[in-house]
């Protein structure tokens, strides 16, 4: 946090949250998606194995 404040003061820039400003339920959904993606990558699953079809 100190690095963020230091850069804001020295460079005169505003802090931009990389994930934007989200509600708690939105943050939880993003976390869930990240955990699922890690599991998919870990086990090397494909769309066919997951029965995922794109429309």
N, C-alpha and C positions, 0 to 999 in steps of 0.2 A: 504494500500500500504506500509505503514511503517513496518507492520509485515512481509510482504514478503521480503522487503529489509533487515530487521534485521535478519531473518532466513538465507537469502543468505549469509550475511556477517559472522555471527557467526558459521554457519554449513558448509560454503564453498560450497554450492550447487548452481546449476543453476536453474533459474525459468522455470518451465514447465507449459505452458498454458493448463488448463484442457480440453478446447475445441479445442486445436490446433490452427493453424493459418488459418483462413478462410477469404474468400472474403465477402464483405458486403452482396451480394445476398444470400450467403450460410448461413450467420448469420440470415438473415431475415427468410429464410425457416425453420431453427431450431426453431426460436421463434414462427412461425406460427404453427409448429407441436406441440410445448409445449402447446400453447393456445388451440388448438383443443383437445388435450389429456385431458386437464383440464375440458373442457366442456363435453367430453364423460364421464369422471369419475363423474362429478357433477350430471349429469342426469342419470347415471347408464345404459347407452346404451350398447347393445350387438352387436356382429358382424351381427347377423341375422337382427336386427333392422336397421343397417346401410347398409345392403346388401353388406357386405364385404365377399368375398370368398378368400381362400388361394389356391394358385396353386402349 
